[in-house]
Amino acid sequence: MKEQKRKCGEMERVKLLIAIVERGLSDSLVKELRALGVTFNMSAVGYSAVGRDIADFLGFTEKERDIVYSVVTESKVPSALSMIEYKFSLNVPGNGIAFCIPISGVGGPVSLRYISGIEPEKEE
C-alpha cells in the first residue's frame, strides 16, 4: 500500500473508534489506548434494547455493556484495533465488537489538535 505524504502543517485524518466490551472493562481499555497514544477517550454504559434474536446473532448474552468512544489518528487505527481484539478477546464470539468510522469535520484547528492528542506549538 502506498503511504501518502502530508504537506507541512497538514493534520492527519482522525477516526472515531467505538468499542463495545464486557461491563467493567472500560477503564482497562482506556488505559491500554492511552499507552498507544490515544488521548481522547470517553466511556458510557450501554443497555441492550434490541430483540433477543439480534442479540443472539451478535453473541451478546448480557444486557449491559461498556461502550468506549475514542478519537484515533488514521495511523494508529490498525494497532488500536489489534490491541483491542487480542487483549480483550474480541475474537471470541460474545465478548464485544470494535469498529471505526471516519470523522469528516471538526470545528477548528485547536479542537482537532486537542482530540488528536497533538501538543500545541510553542512560541519562541
Secondary structure, DSSP 8 states (H G I E B T S, - for coil): -------TT----EEEEEEEEETT-HHHHHHHHHHTT--EEEEEEEE--S-HHHHHHHT---SEEEEEEEEEEGGGHHHHHHHHHHHTTTTSTTSEEEEEEE----SSHHHHHHHHT-------
